[in-house]
């Protein structure tokens, strides 16, 4: 996976509309510079970092981190983390985490997992996921309160089917060593067995080899070499509210993705 740092609109505009290798485009522009994202570039992900300012249009998709600021328009989508702020217009959609703040207008849709500040206006729709929130609303805004679906191995396999009880999962490893990023001690070659496996489904971190069901999800955790692995369904533990990664007892490394 490649990472390209963009600080000006000109640097973004010269990038291709698609990439052969999955590429993360990091926006690190000064606070006084607004970067426009007019469309989605295939095989890429845009991340706004530090104090950058981004305006997303069309079908573009942006991940806001740090103290970045994003304006979402059209049918664009934004995921807000940390102390970032988002203003959503038109039919855009926002998912908010951490201490992010969101202002929702028009027909925008906002799903809130945790958020320090939310304001909604006109026909915006707000979904509160697993928590209560006091927010400013300027008209009769529909508020949908939901509970996160609790996955298990059955629902996981409905989304990511197994073949002869073998599931294909992916792991992003350090390119130089083939070891995991977290400990730097577990080398992913051949058959890999977790030294401290814990089958408790209530545990999300530790106690297993952490792999993801798609290459993109594996890259979202670490920017490294992505390996395709085969895992027996009996060696997988599902954490109910998050299947972007699973914990495994034993995996077989098949190949490196190009």
N, C-alpha and C positions, 0 to 999 in steps of 0.2 A: 504494500500500500504506500502511495506517495502522498506527501503533504506539501501544499503550495500556500505560501503566505502572501496575502494581498493587502496592500496599504492604500491603494488609490483605485478609482473607477477605471482608469486606463489599464492598470494591471489586470483587472478582472475581465475587461472587455476583450482582451487579446487571447483569453483562454478558449480552447475548443469547446464545441457544444456537447462532446462526448469524449470519454477517456477509455483507452484500452485497459488500463490498470485502475482499480478503484482508487479514487483520489479524494482527500479531504482538503477543502479550500478554507483556510483560516483567514477570516477578516480581522486584521489588527490595525485598523485605520485610526488616525488621531480623532479626538472627540469632536473636532470642528469640521470633520469631513463625513459626508453622507455617501454610503455606497449603495447603489441600486442593484437589486437582484431581479432581473426581468423574467427569467425562466429557469427551469431545472436542467442542469447538465447531466447527461446520463453517466452512470457509474461514478457518481460523486456525492459528497455531502458538504454543505456549507455550515461553518461554525463561526459565530461572531464572538470574539473574545475581548478581554480587557475593557476599555471604554469606547469601543467602536460603535458606530451608528449605522444601521442597515435598514433599507426599505425594500420589502419583498413584494413582488408583483406576480400576476399570472398564476402559474402552477408551481412556482418555486417553493423550496423548503429550506428553512433556516433553523439551526440550533443556537439559542442564545445562552451565553455563559458569562461568568464574571459580572462586571457592571455594565455590560453592553446594553444597547437600546435598539429595539426592532419595531418597525411599523409594518404591519401585515395588511396587504390589500388584495383585491381580486379573490382568487381561490387558493391563495398561498397558505402554507402551514408553518407554524412556529412551535418549537418546544423550548420553554423558558426554564432555566436553572439558576440556582444561586441568587445573586442580587440583581439579575437582569430585569429589564422592564419591556413590556410589549403593549402597543396600541393596535387593536384589531379592528379592521373595517370590512365592509362588504360581506362576502361569504367566506372570509378567511377563518381558519381554525387555530386554536392555541391550546397547548397542554402546559400547565404551570406547576412547577415543583419548587421546593426550597423557600427562600424568602423573596421570590420574584414578585413583581407587581404587574397587573394586567388591567387595561381599560378596554372594554368591549363595546363596539358600536354596530348599528345596523343589523345585518343578518349573520354576524359572526357567531361562531360557536366556541365556547371555552370549557375545557374540562380541567377542573382544579383538584389536585392531589394535596397540595399545601401551598399557601400563598399568603403573603403578609398584607396585600392590598388588592382589592378587586372593585372596579367600578363598571357598571353596565348601563347601557342606554338604548332606547328605542327597541328594536326587535332582536337584540342579542339573546342568545340562549346560554345558560350557565348550568353545568353539571358539577355537583359536588361529590367527589369520589371518596367515600369512607370518612368524611369528617364534616363538621359544621363550620360555617363561616359567616361573619357579619360583613356585609358589603353595601356600598352605596348604589342605589338603583333609581333611575329617573323616570321610569314608567313601569307598567305591569310586565315585568320580566319573568318569563318562565324559569323556574329553578328546579332542576331535576336532581334528586338525591339518590345515589346508587351505592351499592356495595360491590367491591371487587369480586369477580368470579374466582372461586377457589379451584385451581387446576389440580388434577391428579394424573397418574400415568395414562389413564384411559383418555382423558380429554387432550393430553399432550399428543398422544398417538393419532388422534383424530385430525390434528393439525399437521403433524409431522409423522406420517405413517412409517411403520417398520416393515422390512421385508425379511421374512423368516426370522422374526424376533430381533433383527439387527436394525439399529437406528444410525443414520449418518449424522454426525455432529462435527463441529469445527472448533479449532483451538488456535488462537493467535499466540505465537511464541517469539522469543528473542531470536532475531535472524542469525546472530553470530554463534549461539550456543544450542538452539532448539529447546531451551529451558523456559519454564513459565516465568512471567514477569514478576509475580508477587514474591516468591521465595528465591527464584533463581537456582533451585536445586533439583527440580523434577524435570528430567530430560524426556522429551517426547520423540521416542524412536521405538519402533516395533511394538511390543506389548508393554503398556505402562500400568502399574498398579499403585493405587493410592496408599501411602504408608499410614494414614490416620483416618481411614474411612469411617463415617458416622451415618447410619441409615435414617436418622431422625428427620422427618419431613418438615419439622418446624424450624430447622436450622437452614439459613440461607448461605452463609459464608463459612469457609473452612470445611474441614471434614470430608473432602472429596476433590476429585479432579473436575475443574469447572470448564465446561464446554458449552457452546451455543448451537442452536439448530440451523443457523444460516451463517455464511461467511461474513455478511454485513454486521450481524449482531456480534460476532467474535471480534471484528475490527473496532466496534464501538467501545469495547473494553480496553483493548490495547492495540497500538499500531505496530504490528509486526508481521512475521511470516505466518500465513494461515495454512493449517494442516487439516486435511480431511481425515476423520477418524470413524471407526465402526465400534458401536457399543451395544451389548446385549441389553434388552429391556429390563432384565433382572438386576442389572448393574447401574440403574439410573434412579436417582431420587429427585422428586419434583417438589420445589418450593411453591406453595399454592398460589401466591399472588404475583409471581414473576417467573415467566418461562423464557426470558431472554438468555438465561443460562441454566444449566442443570448440574447437579453434582453426580459424579460417576465413581464407581469402585475400580473399574478396569476398562481401558480403552485400547484399541489397536490402531496405530497410525498407518494410514493407507498411502497418502501422497501429499505433496505440497501443491497448493493451488498456484497457478500462474498469475 
